[in-house]
Structures are given as structure tokens and as C-alpha cells.
Amino acid sequence: MYLNTLRPHKGAKHTSKRLGRGIGSGKGKTSGRGHKGQKARSGGGVKAGFEGGQMPIQRRLPKFGFRSRKALVADEIRTHELNRFDGEVTMQTLRESGLIGASVKSVKVIAHGDVEKPLQLSGLKATKGARTLIEAAGGAVKD
């Protein structure tokens, strides 16, 4: 195989329409643009969403939603992810293990999977279901 023999697969490349190449081509003279008007001119056309001066739909519809700033600093951990730890679990141990990012200020443990070891959670929030799973495994949650 040589560089000069490399070709794209058959059918991978489509030939573009040849416009303005005479009457016989079927795409000569106006080249599929019709007669006159804004869309027939070079550089002509209207921007996306323009409705002829009518109030466009993106402006007719109300604005909604927002981005919670709390979501940027809060995170959640599932109970089965705690099985990699021994003893005490804090924000610092979660950061060191890579489960949470550096910008996270609060963490909540949610019930998803079993807890296999007795763990002491401190400085973390926990849902009622997560708390019962941790306590059933012999651990405790200190607020």
C-alpha cells in the first residue's frame, strides 16, 4: 500500500451539483434559484428563525428554567461507592479518591446498593434510606 494509492471507499464521497454550466446541464442560467428575489441574489437570504417580520417563535414563547448555582457546588455519592473505603469517610477522603471534584462543598449519600463494611461518615449528609443501610452494616453517620 502506498500513499498515492489511498482512496476513500466507494460511495463515501458524493459529487457536488455543478451549477451554471449551460442549458444542457439542467442547472444552467438561474441555477435552481428561480427568477429574481432576495434568495436569487448572491449573499441573499434571511437569517435562521426570521419569519418575515412577524414576531419569531423563539420570542413569542416565554423564557423558562434556570441553572442552580447550588448544583455546581453540591454532589451525591451512592452507598455502593462507599465500599472502597475503610473506617471514616469525610469530604477529604472522597476528594482524594476522585469521587468528587475540588469545587464541591457539600455531599449527600443516597441509597443505591449495599454497604458491606462498618463506616463512620462525618461532614456528609445522608438520606433516610442511606442512613439505615450504613447503620445496618454497623456504621454511623455524624452530622
C-alpha positions in Angstrom: 0.0 0.0 0.0 1.3 3.4 -1.0 0.1 6.9 -0.1 -0.6 7.6 -3.8 -3.0 4.6 -3.9 -5.2 5.6 -1.0 -8.8 6.3 -2.0 -12.0 6.8 0.0 -14.4 3.9 -0.1 -16.9 3.7 -3.0 -19.9 5.8 -2.2 -18.2 7.7 0.7 -17.7 10.9 -1.3 -20.6 12.5 -3.2 -20.0 14.8 -6.2 -21.5 18.2 -5.7 -24.1 19.7 -8.1 -22.4 21.6 -10.9 -24.4 24.8 -11.2 -24.4 27.3 -14.0 -22.8 25.1 -16.7 -25.2 25.7 -19.6 -28.7 24.8 -20.7 -27.9 21.1 -21.3 -26.9 20.5 -17.7 -30.4 21.3 -16.4 -28.9 23.6 -13.8 -27.8 26.5 -16.1 -28.9 30.1 -16.2 -30.6 30.7 -12.9 -29.1 27.5 -11.4 -32.1 26.4 -9.4 -32.6 29.8 -7.8 -35.7 30.8 -9.7 -36.2 34.3 -11.0 -35.2 37.4 -9.1 -35.9 38.0 -5.4 -33.8 38.1 -2.2 -32.9 34.4 -2.4 -31.8 34.6 -6.0 -29.1 37.2 -5.2 -25.6 36.3 -4.1 -25.3 36.7 -0.4 -29.1 36.8 -0.2 -31.4 35.0 2.2 -32.8 35.6 5.7 -31.3 34.5 9.0 -32.5 31.4 10.7 -35.7 31.9 12.6 -36.7 35.0 10.6 -40.5 34.9 9.9 -40.9 37.9 7.6 -41.1 40.5 10.3 -43.7 38.5 12.3 -42.6 38.1 15.9 -40.5 34.9 15.7 -41.4 31.8 17.7 -38.4 32.0 20.0 -39.5 35.4 21.1 -43.2 34.6 21.3 -42.7 31.7 23.7 -41.9 32.6 27.4 -38.5 32.1 28.9 -38.2 29.3 31.4 -35.8 27.4 33.6 -32.6 28.5 35.4 -29.3 27.0 36.3 -29.0 26.3 40.0 -25.7 27.6 41.5 -26.1 25.0 44.2 -25.7 22.3 41.6 -22.2 23.5 40.9 -21.1 23.0 44.5 -23.2 20.0 45.6 -22.7 16.4 44.7 -24.1 13.0 45.5 -22.5 9.6 46.3 -24.2 6.3 46.2 -23.9 3.8 49.0 -22.2 1.1 46.9 -19.4 3.6 46.1 -18.6 3.8 49.8 -17.4 0.1 49.8 -13.9 1.2 48.7 -13.3 3.0 52.0 -12.4 1.6 55.4 -13.3 3.3 58.7 -14.0 7.1 58.5 -15.3 8.7 55.3 -15.0 12.5 55.0 -15.1 15.1 52.3 -11.3 14.9 52.2 -11.2 11.2 51.6 -13.8 11.5 48.9 -11.7 14.2 47.1 -8.5 12.1 47.4 -10.3 9.1 45.9 -11.5 11.2 42.9 -15.2 10.6 43.7 -15.9 14.4 44.0 -14.2 17.4 42.5 -12.3 20.2 44.2 -15.2 22.7 43.8 -17.7 20.5 45.7 -18.8 22.0 49.0 -21.4 19.5 50.2 -22.1 15.8 49.5 -25.2 13.8 50.1 -25.1 10.0 50.3 -28.1 8.3 48.6 -29.2 4.7 48.9 -28.2 2.7 45.9 -26.6 -0.7 46.5 -25.4 -2.3 49.7 -22.8 -1.2 52.3 -20.5 -4.1 53.2 -18.3 -2.5 55.8 -18.9 -0.5 59.0 -18.2 3.1 58.1 -18.2 6.3 60.0 -19.5 9.2 57.8 -18.6 12.7 59.1 -19.4 16.0 57.4 -21.6 14.3 54.9 -25.4 14.4 54.5 -27.3 11.1 54.1 -30.8 10.2 53.0 -33.0 8.2 55.4 -32.5 5.1 53.3 -28.8 5.5 53.1 -28.6 6.1 56.8 -30.4 2.8 57.6 -28.1 0.9 55.2 -25.0 2.3 56.8 -26.3 1.7 60.3 -27.3 -1.9 59.4 -23.7 -2.6 58.3 -22.5 -1.4 61.8 -21.6 2.1 60.8 -22.7 5.6 61.8 -23.5 9.0 60.3 -22.2 12.0 62.2 -23.7 15.3 61.0 
